């Protein structure tokens, strides 16, 4: 229950606002002729929580009535008593009778009845206010009236009914129960208030207010000083709320001390000199106002302890602002980049909470000899007061290390005693700035992007360096929002829901030494193949592919490996170009980064796959990710389906193959049919060196390497000469590109050089890494040191040439063992150039041979039907016509010089004089028999040269052949093929280089040595090799077998088909 005291109705009704709470009220009262009740409603106009009471009857004695507030919900009624009585007296209330100059004071009138009860409100009553100086001869006022509208009272915060009533009275030059004054001059002023209502004019009150300047002393009280020092007190006054220092001496201010045995003071300057240990007060008095003074307590003490405080400076402006100081009792840790202030403080026994005021006589020293770790300098005068400048220094750390600060303070314990010194040694550790990282080997930014979907909570481990930390326990991690990102004691950050949080990594040694990492958690919006791996690799190697998520703004996620199990991979390929590597053999994320190099700009991989390139061709890698919606999370209400694809390719290693046949040109035979049919197992046939006689040429063919990716990505195919001086190269060789992949190498003069062939695709769309295959071919331009002659062979096979080259010879280069052949036919004679290291030339046609036959009358003769030009072009190959006679004859071939087709410059550079002992020649002896008998034919070839002479004796037999040379089998367990063998002996051995592709079902035997049977076993290609072990040296031949699936079939028939119907 409440009670309210109201005055009777006067000129204006006096209202009182009765406020209820916790319900909606209906209002009622006992006497409607004494007071009125006006309910107030809220915005809904259905609920009243307050009402305004007003006395409506003139005074006719003390009246009493009641007001009731009933809650319409609970029915509870609150009772309020209302009394109406006359005002007996008023009083002006203020917090203090002394106000500062320029200070504003609010005076309030309180009214009392005869029983000294205070009226609840005086709002609406009229008052007359008056200001009068206390000195009659002074017409200047010390106070000035301030209208209520110009004061802070005008901000009534929505409850303006009462203040509006006061404003209206002042607008009519009347006063209310509030009166605001401002001190405008130093002195005293009388303030009077009179109730300006009929029959109450006698009710009034008067107070006297003193206006004085606010004074402050520095240093602030109490002041602790040592013995024998001087303290210069500074007097400040406040005008317009701004502190001003009074210049001393001042005519209005006098100084004195209460105990002159402890200290003395200059009465005009305020300089205090301490005389003995003890206590006194220093007093400064304003002579303009009686009793207005400021007092400071002064204690003369003996210092017992000296401390240093480290204060980090947080403001770079002209005034330094620090935070909590670190005392010298603790270890100091600082770091470069942060500015610090070092404060010195001395304390006396019994005054631990109050520091001693240090003066110039105390001779405070703050020093350091460790200049390489920090800079210690004076505090600028404009940054702090003169006292702080004297007792502090600025510390700027420079480099890591440990050092010491030294502080010293001088004081006296007795008036006539000698000076004593307090010293302090403070250790300071300079640490590096704390740096938080999460991925070693990459440039870490201050933002980490983490993906999130319901049920998958990505984590990332934060690491920290700096801050003098040596173990993980030396750092503390804090999250600004644990509901978005949580942090464990093991420094693992976990994404819990979409949002943003800041992770603060703080050194446990220095809470100011920290680093902040912003964590942004969101649902992935895109899935992309990382452009960090080649999309083309050679067959037999591995191809790697990785995918990463992206945010809706296109940022790659910093870590997303927890999503690896939810990303599905598929491979689209027509010819099984790639095979997926088993998970146990797949790369780890660290190995993946090592293979890819720096990938910071693309983000870390979420998932990856490794493929083995098993055959040449193209394929498409597809990665997909899906996640269903979850109604529990408002930010995740739509399913996610993301897809990324990448085209990949595998190519055979780049090989340089000889594309020209040296059969007719003094070289060796090359199976060009395999090149033209696209046979892929050509690695063993790729020459590492190519030997050419100056003036000759040879075509080479590029096989393998990347094919052109598309029309957008640049495709390159180049050849460069490496390993020699440029002018030497230009004079030695010329390389001409005939067509794509086909080059003609010309040998101009003697020399050795290398050709580097390159073929591949550069960087372009969907081709992020260049894929360029390279292959080297050495070109040896030189003259042969010998020639080798073979007979009765269709091709200059290397194995036949090597066997003939190793045969025994007589001193005149005649092969010792004759070749036995049958008569009545023509046989092929051919020669090839041999380098001094035993290797055969690919082309020797720039040299001409002279062919001779001896002791062959009636047995054989050289075919002379061809014209001279043709004979010169193919002078390294001739045909010997055998007649029907039998016997022995010898044929010889001798080099006689360069062909007339060769440039004269080349001929002049390699001119030589033939002689009997300086020849390039070879001869062979043939034994010719009838067809039914085997006759011996010795063919002798004599090659004249000025370089050297070498003779070789060869036994020539019919060559070993296999038919067909290329077999295509269907992939079926019963598929077989029969190979026919001709030539050689019946001592044959057959083998295959890949039993998983083809198997020899029936080997050639003694009874039936002319054939063998092959059976298919698996897809692929294999080489079947047949060796004649009955010859010395052994000779061999081979057939290429390919097993494949059937792609399509075709019905072959005659033009007309007849069908018989029964």
Helices and strands as residue ranges (DSSP letters): E 2-6, E 15-19, E 25-29, E 35-41, E 48-55, E 63-71, E 77-84, E 89-93, E 98-100, E 104-112, E 127-133, E 143-146, G 148-150, G 152-154, H 161-171, E 178-183, E 187-195, E 204-212, E 215-218, E 223-225, E 230-232, E 234-239, E 242-245, E 253-257, E 263-265, E 271-274, E 278-286, E 293-300, E 303-312, E 326-327, E 332-335, E 339-348, E 355-356, G 360-362, E 365-367, E 374-378, H 386-391, E 392-397, E 401-412, E 419-431, E 435-437, E 447-453, E 456-457, E 459-461, E 463-465, G 472-474, E 475-479, E 485-487, E 492-495, E 499-507, E 514-522, E 526-529, E 536-538, E 542-550, G 561-566, E 567-573, E 578-580, G 583-585, H 589-596, E 607-613, E 617-627, E 640-651, E 655-658, H 672-676, G 683-685, E 689-692, E 697-703, E 715-722, H 726-732, E 733-739, E 742-747, E 751-761, E 771-781, E 786-791, H 798-805, E 819-822, E 826-834, E 847-854, E 860-862, H 868-873, E 877-882, E 887-898, H 904-909, E 921-929, E 935-939, E 961-963, E 966-970, E 976-982, E 988-992, E 998-1002, E 1011-1016, E 1020-1028, E 1035-1044
